[in-house]
Amino acid sequence: MAALVLVPGAWKGSWAYEAVVPLLERAGHTVHALTLTGLRPDDDNATVAATNLDTHADERVAWYLRKSRASARA
């Protein structure tokens, strides 16, 4: 099936997909629900203040590259 990356917006995190992820996985999909920096419950005030759209974009590109390399090795 498909590999799906779920990226929430509007001050939400991976928890926004708690009901959906099991359904997608049961349908045979590989699902990655992400929480962006600055929106994690344990992020401190400095992290939240320093985070911007560039942070999120850079993280997602780095995440994708790590997953791609891992898949290529498998």
N, C-alpha and C positions, 0 to 999 in steps of 0.2 A: 504494500500500500504506500502511503505517503508519509513523509517526515514533515511534521508541522511545528512551527515555532510560534507560540502565542505570546505577544508582547502587549501588555495592557497599557492604557493611558489614563489620564485624568486621576492621578494620585492613587492608582490601584497597583496591585502586585499580582504575583502568580496565584494568590488565593482567590482572585476573581474567577478563575477557571476551575476551581475544585470540583464543581458538578460536571463540567464538560470533559475534562481530561480522561476520567475512567470510561466514558462512553466512546470517545475517539480511540482509546487503546483497545477496547473490546472489539471495535470494528477493524482492528489490525494496523492502526496507524502508530507511528512513533511520535510522541508528543513531548515537546519541551516548553513548559510554561515558565516564563522568566519574570523576575522582579528587577527593575532598574535601580541603579545606585541612587541614593537619595530618597528612595521610597521604601526601603527595607525597614522593618520595625527596629532593628538594632543600629541603624545609622545615627551617628551623633550630629549635633547642630552644625559643626564645621563641614562635615561631609555633605549635608543637605545644602548648605550655603554655597559650596564650591561646585556643585553639580549643575550642569547645563546640557543642552541638546548635544553639544559636541561630545561630552562625556558618554552619553547614552549611545550615540552613533559609534564612537570608538570602541566601546565595550562590545557592542553587537557584532562589529566586524571581527574583533579579536575572538569572540566566542565562535563565530562561524568558521574562522580559519582553524581553530583548535579542533572543532568537530570534523571538518573536512579532512584534516591530516589524520585524525584518528580513524576515520572511515577508510581512508586510503590504505592504512596499515593493516586493517582487519581483513 
